[in-house]
Amino acid sequence: MERENVDFSEEYCVMRKKIRAFIPKLPLAVGCLVLPLIATALGSNNTVKAQTSTTPKIAFVSFRDDNSGDIYLMNPNGSNLTRLTNDSVSESDPAWSPDGKQIAFSSNREGYSDIYVMDADGSNLTRLTNDPEYDIDPAWSPDGKRIAFTSGRNDSDRDNNSEIYVMKADGSNQTRLTNNPADDGDPVWSPDGKQIAFISSRDGNFEIYVMNANGSKLRNLTNNPTSDADPAWSPDGKQIAFMSQRTDNRDVYLMDADGSNLTQLTNNPADDDAPAWSSDGNQIAFVSFRDKNPEGSNFENYNPEIYVMDADGSNQTRLTNHPSTDYSPDWQPLTSKARR
């Protein structure tokens, strides 16, 4: 059946709202997105040296062991699955620190969604934010000193909109970067730490913007009548992978960091989104809805699975295979390639 090309179809939004149900006041349009955070290990002279490992890990969220969502690790070929969180609450948005030793994520374990950080083995859990509104989408700066995030806290008379904040990696000095009646979210740092890409609905639909790391000099990169989201900087800082609805469904695209040279990477009748680069820039993990579960899944006929492909869109390979939902991949940084 032909799908109507609209911003976030009703059935898709219902599924997304179930995924993000632990965020009670998240605006509908933002709640319809899987907002993966890409924390790269590449940056300026202050870039943190990443941990050395023979096998990188992909962090992701899965509903396979309960109906709330926990954070797991796996090898890039889908093997060696390890569960990091194990409780009855919802965890989401895993984001590796630049040195590959910690994972920031959002959790509603205290009744509302806040940002937490844990060691790569799931130990040493620390709460970074504590606000009655939702705090989600943590994204590390390349030097590991700051974390950008999306928040629904109200610093003005406006209600029910999301803004981008930044804080020190220990949770202190929480500072607002955007200030617009529309929704801003899904921040991701450029590898040199000078800019932050994010999504905004300030032009009537969700577009990908870029701003300086202090919130100045905002610029729309996509300028498309349908919605674009899920920005992910390439490790060399030259390209941004993202999800777009500019065809009849959601696919993964690639553009230069200035918004030029658009290339479609996936082209499937089902939805593909949430791209995440490997630290060497050779591969991109993403979420695909192309595999429907004949036995049903958490979200009726949808069965989101994690795939990987080469950076040119070739060799699309399924990594997870479970009747439950797997989503929000983030690739562990392994090598430091600071540019001078």
C-alpha positions in Angstrom: 0.0 0.0 0.0 1.3 3.4 -0.9 2.3 5.5 2.1 1.3 9.2 2.3 4.4 11.4 2.5 3.7 13.4 5.6 5.6 14.4 8.7 5.5 11.4 11.0 2.5 9.2 10.1 0.1 8.3 12.8 1.1 4.6 13.0 4.8 5.6 13.1 4.1 8.1 15.9 2.2 5.6 17.9 5.1 3.2 17.7 7.6 5.9 18.6 5.5 7.1 21.5 5.6 3.6 22.9 9.4 3.5 22.6 9.7 6.8 24.4 6.7 6.3 26.7 8.9 7.1 29.8 9.1 10.8 28.7 5.7 12.0 29.8 5.7 15.5 28.4 7.9 15.0 25.3 6.3 17.0 22.4 4.6 14.6 19.9 6.8 15.5 16.9 10.0 15.0 18.9 8.7 11.9 20.5 8.1 10.4 17.1 11.9 10.3 16.5 14.5 7.9 17.6 17.1 10.4 18.5 20.4 8.7 18.5 23.4 10.5 19.9 26.8 10.2 18.2 29.7 11.0 20.4 32.8 10.8 18.3 36.4 10.4 19.5 37.8 12.7 16.9 38.4 16.4 17.5 40.8 19.3 18.1 44.0 19.4 20.0 42.1 18.7 23.2 40.6 15.5 21.9 40.7 12.7 24.5 42.7 9.6 23.5 40.3 6.8 23.0 40.6 3.4 24.7 42.5 0.7 22.8 40.6 -2.5 22.2 40.7 -5.3 19.7 37.0 -5.3 19.2 34.8 -2.1 19.3 31.4 -2.4 20.8 28.0 -1.1 19.6 25.8 0.1 22.5 22.1 0.0 21.8 18.6 -0.3 23.4 16.6 -3.5 23.4 13.3 -4.6 24.7 14.2 -8.3 24.5 14.4 -9.1 28.2 11.5 -6.9 29.4 9.0 -4.4 28.0 10.7 -1.3 29.2 14.1 -1.1 27.4 17.6 -1.7 28.6 21.1 -0.9 27.3 23.1 -3.7 25.7 26.5 -4.1 24.0 27.4 -6.2 21.0 30.3 -6.7 18.7 30.1 -5.0 15.3 29.1 -8.4 13.8 26.2 -8.8 16.2 28.0 -11.3 18.5 28.8 -11.3 22.2 25.6 -9.7 23.4 26.0 -8.2 26.9 23.2 -6.6 29.0 24.4 -3.5 30.9 21.3 -2.3 32.7 18.8 -4.6 34.3 15.7 -3.1 35.9 12.1 -2.4 35.3 12.5 1.2 34.2 13.2 2.6 30.8 16.7 3.4 29.6 17.5 5.0 26.2 19.9 7.2 24.2 23.2 5.4 24.9 26.2 7.6 24.0 29.8 6.6 24.3 32.4 8.9 25.9 35.2 9.9 23.6 37.7 7.6 25.5 35.3 4.7 25.2 35.3 4.1 28.9 31.8 5.5 29.8 28.3 5.6 28.4 25.9 8.4 29.0 22.2 7.6 28.7 18.7 8.7 29.8 16.6 6.9 32.4 13.4 7.3 34.3 14.5 5.3 37.3 13.7 8.2 39.6 10.2 8.8 38.1 11.1 11.2 35.2 13.8 11.1 32.6 17.3 12.3 33.5 20.8 11.9 32.2 23.0 9.3 33.8 26.5 8.0 33.1 28.0 4.6 33.8 31.2 2.8 33.1 31.4 0.7 30.0 30.7 -2.5 32.0 27.5 -1.0 33.6 29.1 -0.1 36.9 29.5 3.2 38.8 26.2 4.7 37.9 26.0 8.4 38.4 23.1 10.8 37.9 24.0 14.0 36.1 20.6 15.9 35.8 17.8 16.2 38.3 14.8 18.1 36.9 11.1 17.4 37.0 11.0 17.8 33.2 12.6 15.4 30.8 16.4 15.4 30.0 17.3 13.2 27.1 19.7 12.7 24.2 23.2 13.1 25.9 26.0 13.8 23.5 29.7 14.1 24.6 32.0 16.8 23.3 35.1 15.4 21.6 37.3 16.4 24.5 35.0 14.6 27.0 34.6 17.7 29.1 31.0 18.6 28.2 27.7 16.9 27.4 25.0 18.5 25.3 21.4 17.3 25.9 17.8 17.9 25.1 15.5 19.2 27.9 11.9 20.1 28.4 12.5 22.3 31.4 10.8 25.6 31.2 13.0 28.6 31.6 10.4 31.0 30.2 6.6 31.3 30.0 6.5 28.8 27.1 5.5 25.3 27.9 5.9 21.9 26.2 8.8 22.8 23.9 12.3 21.2 24.0 15.6 23.1 24.0 19.3 22.2 23.8 21.4 22.5 26.9 25.1 21.8 27.7 26.7 20.9 31.0 30.1 19.8 32.3 30.7 16.0 32.2 30.1 15.9 36.0 26.6 17.5 35.6 27.5 20.9 36.8 27.0 24.3 35.0 23.9 23.3 33.0 23.4 26.1 30.4 20.8 26.6 27.8 22.0 27.0 24.2 18.8 27.4 22.2 15.8 29.6 22.9 12.9 29.3 20.5 9.2 28.6 20.8 9.6 25.6 18.5 11.3 22.3 19.4 15.1 21.8 19.3 16.7 18.5 20.1 19.0 15.7 19.2 22.4 17.5 19.6 25.6 16.1 18.2 29.1 17.7 18.3 31.3 18.2 15.3 34.5 16.2 15.6 36.5 19.4 16.2 34.2 20.5 19.0 33.4 23.9 17.4 29.8 23.2 16.2 26.7 21.3 17.2 24.3 19.8 14.7 20.7 19.5 15.9 17.1 19.2 14.8 14.6 22.0 15.0 10.9 22.6 14.0 11.3 26.3 13.9 10.6 26.4 10.1 7.4 24.4 10.4 8.9 20.9 10.1 11.9 19.3 11.5 15.2 20.3 9.8 18.8 19.8 10.6 20.6 22.9 11.8 24.1 23.6 12.9 25.3 26.2 15.4 28.5 27.2 17.1 29.1 25.3 20.4 28.1 28.4 22.3 24.7 28.5 20.6 25.4 31.3 18.1 25.2 31.4 14.3 22.4 29.0 13.6 22.0 27.7 10.1 19.5 25.4 8.4 21.4 22.7 6.5 18.5 20.7 4.9 15.8 23.2 3.9 13.4 20.5 2.8 9.5 20.5 3.0 9.5 17.1 4.7 11.2 16.3 8.0 14.9 15.5 8.4 16.4 14.2 11.7 19.0 12.0 13.4 22.1 13.9 12.4 25.5 12.1 12.8 28.8 13.7 12.0 31.3 11.6 10.2 34.6 11.1 12.1 36.5 13.3 9.7 33.9 16.1 10.1 33.3 16.4 6.4 29.9 14.7 6.2 26.7 14.3 8.2 24.5 11.2 7.9 20.8 11.7 8.7 17.3 10.4 8.3 14.9 12.1 5.8 11.3 11.6 4.8 11.8 13.2 1.3 10.8 9.9 -0.3 7.6 7.9 0.6 9.3 6.6 3.7 12.3 7.3 6.0 15.7 6.6 4.6 19.3 7.3 5.6 21.0 10.1 3.6 24.5 11.6 3.5 25.4 15.3 2.9 28.5 17.4 3.2 28.8 19.3 6.5 27.6 22.4 4.7 24.4 20.7 3.5 25.6 20.1 -0.1 26.1 16.9 -2.1 23.1 15.0 -0.9 23.3 11.2 -1.4 20.7 8.6 -0.5 22.2 5.6 1.3 19.2 3.3 1.9 16.3 2.8 -0.4 13.9 0.3 1.1 10.0 0.2 1.3 10.4 0.1 5.1 11.7 2.8 7.3 15.5 3.2 8.0 16.8 5.8 10.4 19.2 6.5 13.4 22.6 6.4 11.6 25.7 6.0 13.7 29.3 6.0 12.3 32.1 3.6 13.2 35.1 5.5 14.6 37.1 4.7 11.4 34.4 6.2 9.2 34.1 3.0 7.1 30.7 1.8 8.3 27.4 3.2 9.5 25.0 1.4 11.8 21.3 2.2 11.5 17.9 1.0 12.6 15.6 -0.6 10.0 11.9 -1.7 10.1 12.3 -3.9 7.0 12.0 -7.1 9.0 8.4 -7.6 10.1 7.9 -10.2 12.8 5.3 -12.8 11.8 4.6 -13.5 15.4 4.2 -9.9 16.4 6.5 -7.7 18.4 6.4 -5.0 21.1 5.0 -2.7 18.5 2.5 -4.8 16.6 3.9 -5.6 13.1 7.0 -3.4 13.5 10.3 -5.2 14.3 13.0 -2.6 14.5 16.5 -4.2 14.1 20.0 -2.8 13.9 21.8 -3.0 10.6 25.3 -2.0 9.4 26.4 -0.8 6.0 29.5 0.5 4.3 29.7 4.3 4.3 28.6 4.4 0.7 25.4 2.5 1.5 26.6 -0.9 0.2 26.7 -4.3 2.1 23.6 -3.7 4.2 23.8 -6.4 6.9 21.4 -7.2 9.7 23.2 -7.4 13.1 20.3 -8.1 15.5 17.6 -10.7 15.0 15.0 -10.8 17.8 11.2 -10.6 17.9 11.5 -7.6 20.2 12.7 -4.1 19.4 16.4 -3.1 19.0 17.2 0.5 18.3 19.4 3.6 19.0 22.9 2.2 18.1 26.1 4.1 19.1 29.6 2.9 18.1 32.4 2.8 20.6 35.4 5.1 19.8 38.6 3.2 19.5 41.3 5.4 18.0 42.3 9.0 18.4 42.8 11.0 15.2 42.9 14.5 16.4 43.3 17.0 13.5 45.6 19.9 13.9 
